[in-house]
Amino acid sequence: METNKKVSESKRDKMIEELVSNGVFKIDGKQLYELPLQSLMQEYEAFGQTDIQM
């Protein structure tokens, strides 16, 4: 179970890096690292970047 958590955190970090590289630093007034994974995924998909599999 711990391995799954680390993998999820790694994918989350990659999503945040991609969003930042596209100029997204906040969503709904919150820093990206403060947001739940679902919010990050929605914003990430809005950019049409689905190369990170969840």
KEVO-852129 format. One record per atom (N, C-alpha, C): residue number from 0; atom name; x, y, z. Coordinates in nm, 3 decimals, decimal comma. Layout:
N
+--------+------+---------+---------+---------+
! dodren ! keza !       u !       v !       w !
+--------+------+---------+---------+---------+
!    NUM !   CA !       X !       Y !       Z !
...
+--------+------+---------+---------+---------+
//
This chain:
54
+--------+------+---------+---------+---------+
! dodren ! keza !       u !       v !       w !
+--------+------+---------+---------+---------+
!      0 !    N !   0,082 !  -0,119 !   0,000 !
!      0 !   CA !   0,000 !   0,000 !   0,000 !
!      0 !    C !   0,087 !   0,126 !   0,000 !
!      1 !    N !   0,197 !   0,120 !   0,072 !
!      1 !   CA !   0,289 !   0,235 !   0,078 !
!      1 !    C !   0,347 !   0,266 !  -0,060 !
!      2 !    N !   0,373 !   0,163 !  -0,139 !
!      2 !   CA !   0,426 !   0,183 !  -0,273 !
!      2 !    C !   0,326 !   0,256 !  -0,360 !
!      3 !    N !   0,198 !   0,221 !  -0,350 !
!      3 !   CA !   0,094 !   0,290 !  -0,427 !
!      3 !    C !   0,088 !   0,437 !  -0,391 !
!      4 !    N !   0,104 !   0,469 !  -0,264 !
!      4 !   CA !   0,101 !   0,609 !  -0,219 !
!      4 !    C !   0,217 !   0,686 !  -0,280 !
!      5 !    N !   0,335 !   0,625 !  -0,283 !
!      5 !   CA !   0,452 !   0,691 !  -0,341 !
!      5 !    C !   0,435 !   0,712 !  -0,491 !
!      6 !    N !   0,376 !   0,613 !  -0,559 !
!      6 !   CA !   0,352 !   0,625 !  -0,703 !
!      6 !    C !   0,252 !   0,737 !  -0,729 !
!      7 !    N !   0,146 !   0,743 !  -0,650 !
!      7 !   CA !   0,046 !   0,849 !  -0,665 !
!      7 !    C !   0,108 !   0,986 !  -0,642 !
!      8 !    N !   0,192 !   0,998 !  -0,540 !
!      8 !   CA !   0,258 !   1,125 !  -0,512 !
!      8 !    C !   0,350 !   1,164 !  -0,626 !
!      9 !    N !   0,418 !   1,066 !  -0,684 !
!      9 !   CA !   0,507 !   1,093 !  -0,797 !
!      9 !    C !   0,428 !   1,144 !  -0,917 !
!     10 !    N !   0,317 !   1,081 !  -0,948 !
!     10 !   CA !   0,233 !   1,124 !  -1,060 !
!     10 !    C !   0,174 !   1,262 !  -1,032 !
!     11 !    N !   0,136 !   1,286 !  -0,907 !
!     11 !   CA !   0,083 !   1,416 !  -0,868 !
!     11 !    C !   0,189 !   1,524 !  -0,888 !
!     12 !    N !   0,310 !   1,494 !  -0,847 !
!     12 !   CA !   0,421 !   1,588 !  -0,865 !
!     12 !    C !   0,446 !   1,617 !  -1,013 !
!     13 !    N !   0,437 !   1,515 !  -1,096 !
!     13 !   CA !   0,456 !   1,535 !  -1,240 !
!     13 !    C !   0,347 !   1,623 !  -1,298 !
!     14 !    N !   0,223 !   1,603 !  -1,252 !
!     14 !   CA !   0,112 !   1,687 !  -1,299 !
!     14 !    C !   0,135 !   1,832 !  -1,260 !
!     15 !    N !   0,178 !   1,853 !  -1,137 !
!     15 !   CA !   0,205 !   1,989 !  -1,090 !
!     15 !    C !   0,316 !   2,053 !  -1,173 !
!     16 !    N !   0,422 !   1,978 !  -1,200 !
!     16 !   CA !   0,532 !   2,030 !  -1,282 !
!     16 !    C !   0,484 !   2,071 !  -1,420 !
!     17 !    N !   0,400 !   1,988 !  -1,482 !
!     17 !   CA !   0,347 !   2,018 !  -1,615 !
!     17 !    C !   0,258 !   2,142 !  -1,612 !
!     18 !    N !   0,174 !   2,153 !  -1,511 !
!     18 !   CA !   0,086 !   2,270 !  -1,500 !
!     18 !    C !   0,169 !   2,398 !  -1,483 !
!     19 !    N !   0,269 !   2,392 !  -1,397 !
!     19 !   CA !   0,356 !   2,508 !  -1,375 !
!     19 !    C !   0,428 !   2,545 !  -1,504 !
!     20 !    N !   0,474 !   2,445 !  -1,579 !
!     20 !   CA !   0,543 !   2,474 !  -1,705 !
!     20 !    C !   0,450 !   2,539 !  -1,808 !
!     21 !    N !   0,319 !   2,521 !  -1,789 !
!     21 !   CA !   0,220 !   2,584 !  -1,876 !
!     21 !    C !   0,165 !   2,714 !  -1,817 !
!     22 !    N !   0,228 !   2,762 !  -1,711 !
!     22 !   CA !   0,189 !   2,890 !  -1,653 !
!     22 !    C !   0,077 !   2,884 !  -1,552 !
!     23 !    N !   0,039 !   2,765 !  -1,507 !
!     23 !   CA !  -0,065 !   2,752 !  -1,406 !
!     23 !    C !   0,003 !   2,739 !  -1,270 !
!     24 !    N !  -0,022 !   2,839 !  -1,184 !
!     24 !   CA !   0,041 !   2,838 !  -1,052 !
!     24 !    C !  -0,062 !   2,825 !  -0,941 !
!     25 !    N !  -0,185 !   2,867 !  -0,970 !
!     25 !   CA !  -0,294 !   2,858 !  -0,873 !
!     25 !    C !  -0,422 !   2,817 !  -0,945 !
!     26 !    N !  -0,508 !   2,749 !  -0,873 !
!     26 !   CA !  -0,641 !   2,713 !  -0,922 !
!     26 !    C !  -0,738 !   2,753 !  -0,812 !
!     27 !    N !  -0,837 !   2,832 !  -0,847 !
!     27 !   CA !  -0,936 !   2,880 !  -0,750 !
!     27 !    C !  -0,869 !   2,948 !  -0,630 !
!     28 !    N !  -0,761 !   3,021 !  -0,656 !
!     28 !   CA !  -0,693 !   3,096 !  -0,551 !
!     28 !    C !  -0,605 !   3,013 !  -0,459 !
!     29 !    N !  -0,586 !   2,886 !  -0,490 !
!     29 !   CA !  -0,503 !   2,798 !  -0,406 !
!     29 !    C !  -0,380 !   2,754 !  -0,483 !
!     30 !    N !  -0,270 !   2,739 !  -0,411 !
!     30 !   CA !  -0,149 !   2,685 !  -0,470 !
!     30 !    C !  -0,176 !   2,540 !  -0,512 !
!     31 !    N !  -0,108 !   2,495 !  -0,615 !
!     31 !   CA !  -0,133 !   2,362 !  -0,669 !
!     31 !    C !  -0,112 !   2,252 !  -0,566 !
!     32 !    N !  -0,010 !   2,264 !  -0,482 !
!     32 !   CA !   0,018 !   2,159 !  -0,384 !
!     32 !    C !  -0,089 !   2,151 !  -0,275 !
!     33 !    N !  -0,175 !   2,254 !  -0,264 !
!     33 !   CA !  -0,281 !   2,254 !  -0,164 !
!     33 !    C !  -0,408 !   2,184 !  -0,213 !
!     34 !    N !  -0,414 !   2,157 !  -0,341 !
!     34 !   CA !  -0,536 !   2,104 !  -0,401 !
!     34 !    C !  -0,544 !   1,952 !  -0,395 !
!     35 !    N !  -0,666 !   1,900 !  -0,389 !
!     35 !   CA !  -0,681 !   1,754 !  -0,396 !
!     35 !    C !  -0,646 !   1,703 !  -0,536 !
!     36 !    N !  -0,614 !   1,578 !  -0,543 !
!     36 !   CA !  -0,572 !   1,517 !  -0,669 !
!     36 !    C !  -0,678 !   1,534 !  -0,778 !
!     37 !    N !  -0,805 !   1,523 !  -0,743 !
!     37 !   CA !  -0,912 !   1,535 !  -0,842 !
!     37 !    C !  -0,909 !   1,672 !  -0,910 !
!     38 !    N !  -0,888 !   1,778 !  -0,835 !
!     38 !   CA !  -0,882 !   1,913 !  -0,893 !
!     38 !    C !  -0,763 !   1,926 !  -0,986 !
!     39 !    N !  -0,651 !   1,871 !  -0,946 !
!     39 !   CA !  -0,532 !   1,875 !  -1,032 !
!     39 !    C !  -0,556 !   1,800 !  -1,162 !
!     40 !    N !  -0,620 !   1,684 !  -1,152 !
!     40 !   CA !  -0,647 !   1,604 !  -1,272 !
!     40 !    C !  -0,739 !   1,678 !  -1,368 !
!     41 !    N !  -0,841 !   1,745 !  -1,315 !
!     41 !   CA !  -0,933 !   1,819 !  -1,401 !
!     41 !    C !  -0,861 !   1,931 !  -1,474 !
!     42 !    N !  -0,779 !   2,005 !  -1,404 !
!     42 !   CA !  -0,706 !   2,115 !  -1,467 !
!     42 !    C !  -0,605 !   2,061 !  -1,568 !
!     43 !    N !  -0,539 !   1,952 !  -1,531 !
!     43 !   CA !  -0,440 !   1,890 !  -1,619 !
!     43 !    C !  -0,505 !   1,845 !  -1,750 !
!     44 !    N !  -0,622 !   1,783 !  -1,739 !
!     44 !   CA !  -0,693 !   1,735 !  -1,857 !
!     44 !    C !  -0,743 !   1,851 !  -1,942 !
!     45 !    N !  -0,771 !   1,964 !  -1,880 !
!     45 !   CA !  -0,815 !   2,082 !  -1,954 !
!     45 !    C !  -0,707 !   2,129 !  -2,051 !
!     46 !    N !  -0,583 !   2,100 !  -2,020 !
!     46 !   CA !  -0,472 !   2,136 !  -2,108 !
!     46 !    C !  -0,449 !   2,029 !  -2,214 !
!     47 !    N !  -0,527 !   1,920 !  -2,208 !
!     47 !   CA !  -0,516 !   1,816 !  -2,309 !
!     47 !    C !  -0,391 !   1,732 !  -2,297 !
!     48 !    N !  -0,336 !   1,727 !  -2,179 !
!     48 !   CA !  -0,214 !   1,650 !  -2,157 !
!     48 !    C !  -0,249 !   1,527 !  -2,075 !
!     49 !    N !  -0,271 !   1,419 !  -2,143 !
!     49 !   CA !  -0,311 !   1,296 !  -2,075 !
!     49 !    C !  -0,201 !   1,191 !  -2,080 !
!     50 !    N !  -0,077 !   1,234 !  -2,093 !
!     50 !   CA !   0,032 !   1,138 !  -2,103 !
!     50 !    C !   0,068 !   1,076 !  -1,968 !
!     51 !    N !   0,024 !   1,133 !  -1,858 !
!     51 !   CA !   0,048 !   1,072 !  -1,728 !
!     51 !    C !  -0,074 !   0,988 !  -1,695 !
!     52 !    N !  -0,056 !   0,858 !  -1,688 !
!     52 !   CA !  -0,166 !   0,766 !  -1,662 !
!     52 !    C !  -0,192 !   0,760 !  -1,512 !
!     53 !    N !  -0,317 !   0,764 !  -1,474 !
!     53 !   CA !  -0,352 !   0,754 !  -1,332 !
!     53 !    C !  -0,402 !   0,616 !  -1,299 !
+--------+------+---------+---------+---------+
//
